[in-house]
Amino acid sequence: MTRPYIGRFAPSPSGPLHAGSLVAAMASYLDARWHDGTWLIRIEDIDEGRAVDGAAEGILHLLAALGMRHDGEIVWQSRRKHLYEAAAARIARATYPCGCNRREIADSRIGVAPDGSAIYPGTCRHGLGPGRTMRSLRVRVPEAGQDEITFIDRFAGPVTQHLTVDAGDFVLKRADGFWAYQLAVVVDDIEQGVTDIVRGADLLDSTPRQIYLQRLLGAPTPRYLHVPVVRNSNGEKLSKQTGALAVTAGDEPATVKALLETAGFLGLALDPPQPESIDDFWRAAVPAWGRLLAQRDAANEFTAGFA
């Protein structure tokens, strides 16, 4: 029996919501509404050092002003550390302490992962060397030949990654004491019963690592859909680090304009094309998302016929 659809939007409160984040928010919201599902909001503030005071509240206020109404309780990662601790204990046989510092890892890396992180060479895989103490906690990925992770992304199609050469033994708990994103997001999705993850394509390369953790924890793998990321004039992913401007909600015409710009980036063909109110926008956007999904499915089936 198919599980009821549960989706989520999980912003980081390191600053206000920008256009790139709004694309991911809208896509996840539309997918949940098209499937008559639940749309959750989770504040990913596990890296408390990067959280900006008031940013989370500003994001929640903006989403409400844009007409994106969440279901259920809002979850804050910073209040769930006990869950991450328990999950790490459950998979302790697959983890090990690492005593290497950042410079040592950079100097000895065996490559660079698709997301730009250094691939760890496994220096501490068989125990800490003399005089070393634990700085971080890593998970041991399977040996080459048993490390392939393949999944079907609803936009990108089949994705395959070999963890040994594409990721290496990755960090679960950082040297600064904070739990790593990879573990926290997996534990939260399991605990909240998330069935469908819709987010930006910048996180596509993280997905195989998360699937591996799901398997270690004995949890089902959600469906994934990664939408294109917004880029600035230099071709860089739009982010707080690249000077992305905050999205604001003004009067209703200005808010509808912001929504239409985001829908245009996603390739939604609205009917009517120029809704006059926020409610009219969402009434047009949900079926437009359904039509876009149908087009993507047809394109993937056509491409598969030539594989």
HUHU-V152536 format. One record per residue. N is the residue number from 1. RES is the residue in one small letter. BURIAL is # if it has 16 or more other ideal C-beta (glycine too) atoms within 10 Angstrom, else .. Layout:
n={N & N}
res={RES & RES}
burial={BURIAL & BURIAL}
This chain:
n={1 & 2 & 3 & 4 & 5 & 6 & 7 & 8 & 9 & 10 & 11 & 12 & 13 & 14 & 15 & 16 & 17 & 18 & 19 & 20 & 21 & 22 & 23 & 24 & 25 & 26 & 27 & 28 & 29 & 30 & 31 & 32 & 33 & 34 & 35 & 36 & 37 & 38 & 39 & 40 & 41 & 42 & 43 & 44 & 45 & 46 & 47 & 48 & 49 & 50 & 51 & 52 & 53 & 54 & 55 & 56 & 57 & 58 & 59 & 60 & 61 & 62 & 63 & 64 & 65 & 66 & 67 & 68 & 69 & 70 & 71 & 72 & 73 & 74 & 75 & 76 & 77 & 78 & 79 & 80 & 81 & 82 & 83 & 84 & 85 & 86 & 87 & 88 & 89 & 90 & 91 & 92 & 93 & 94 & 95 & 96 & 97 & 98 & 99 & 100 & 101 & 102 & 103 & 104 & 105 & 106 & 107 & 108 & 109 & 110 & 111 & 112 & 113 & 114 & 115 & 116 & 117 & 118 & 119 & 120 & 121 & 122 & 123 & 124 & 125 & 126 & 127 & 128 & 129 & 130 & 131 & 132 & 133 & 134 & 135 & 136 & 137 & 138 & 139 & 140 & 141 & 142 & 143 & 144 & 145 & 146 & 147 & 148 & 149 & 150 & 151 & 152 & 153 & 154 & 155 & 156 & 157 & 158 & 159 & 160 & 161 & 162 & 163 & 164 & 165 & 166 & 167 & 168 & 169 & 170 & 171 & 172 & 173 & 174 & 175 & 176 & 177 & 178 & 179 & 180 & 181 & 182 & 183 & 184 & 185 & 186 & 187 & 188 & 189 & 190 & 191 & 192 & 193 & 194 & 195 & 196 & 197 & 198 & 199 & 200 & 201 & 202 & 203 & 204 & 205 & 206 & 207 & 208 & 209 & 210 & 211 & 212 & 213 & 214 & 215 & 216 & 217 & 218 & 219 & 220 & 221 & 222 & 223 & 224 & 225 & 226 & 227 & 228 & 229 & 230 & 231 & 232 & 233 & 234 & 235 & 236 & 237 & 238 & 239 & 240 & 241 & 242 & 243 & 244 & 245 & 246 & 247 & 248 & 249 & 250 & 251 & 252 & 253 & 254 & 255 & 256 & 257 & 258 & 259 & 260 & 261 & 262 & 263 & 264 & 265 & 266 & 267 & 268 & 269 & 270 & 271 & 272 & 273 & 274 & 275 & 276 & 277 & 278 & 279 & 280 & 281 & 282 & 283 & 284 & 285 & 286 & 287 & 288 & 289 & 290 & 291 & 292 & 293 & 294 & 295 & 296 & 297 & 298 & 299 & 300 & 301 & 302 & 303 & 304 & 305 & 306 & 307}
res={m & t & r & p & y & i & g & r & f & a & p & s & p & s & g & p & l & h & a & g & s & l & v & a & a & m & a & s & y & l & d & a & r & w & h & d & g & t & w & l & i & r & i & e & d & i & d & e & g & r & a & v & d & g & a & a & e & g & i & l & h & l & l & a & a & l & g & m & r & h & d & g & e & i & v & w & q & s & r & r & k & h & l & y & e & a & a & a & a & r & i & a & r & a & t & y & p & c & g & c & n & r & r & e & i & a & d & s & r & i & g & v & a & p & d & g & s & a & i & y & p & g & t & c & r & h & g & l & g & p & g & r & t & m & r & s & l & r & v & r & v & p & e & a & g & q & d & e & i & t & f & i & d & r & f & a & g & p & v & t & q & h & l & t & v & d & a & g & d & f & v & l & k & r & a & d & g & f & w & a & y & q & l & a & v & v & v & d & d & i & e & q & g & v & t & d & i & v & r & g & a & d & l & l & d & s & t & p & r & q & i & y & l & q & r & l & l & g & a & p & t & p & r & y & l & h & v & p & v & v & r & n & s & n & g & e & k & l & s & k & q & t & g & a & l & a & v & t & a & g & d & e & p & a & t & v & k & a & l & l & e & t & a & g & f & l & g & l & a & l & d & p & p & q & p & e & s & i & d & d & f & w & r & a & a & v & p & a & w & g & r & l & l & a & q & r & d & a & a & n & e & f & t & a & g & f & a}
burial={. & . & . & . & # & # & # & # & # & # & # & # & # & # & # & # & # & # & # & # & # & # & # & # & # & # & # & # & # & # & # & # & # & # & # & . & # & # & # & # & # & # & # & # & # & # & # & . & . & . & # & . & . & . & # & # & . & # & # & # & . & # & # & . & # & # & # & # & . & # & . & . & . & . & # & . & # & # & . & # & . & . & # & # & . & . & # & # & . & . & # & . & . & # & # & # & . & # & # & # & . & . & . & . & # & . & . & . & . & . & . & . & # & . & . & . & # & # & # & # & # & # & # & # & . & . & . & # & . & . & . & . & . & . & # & # & # & # & # & # & # & . & . & . & . & . & # & . & # & . & # & . & # & # & # & # & . & . & # & . & # & # & # & # & . & # & # & # & # & # & # & # & # & . & . & . & . & # & # & # & # & # & # & # & # & # & # & # & # & # & . & # & . & # & # & # & # & # & # & # & # & # & # & # & # & # & # & # & # & # & # & # & # & # & . & # & . & . & # & . & # & # & # & # & # & # & # & # & # & # & . & . & . & . & . & . & . & # & # & # & . & . & . & # & . & . & # & . & # & . & . & . & . & . & # & # & . & # & # & # & . & # & # & . & # & # & . & # & . & # & . & . & . & . & # & . & . & # & . & . & # & # & . & # & # & # & # & # & # & . & . & # & # & . & . & # & . & . & . & # & . & . & . & . & . & . & .}
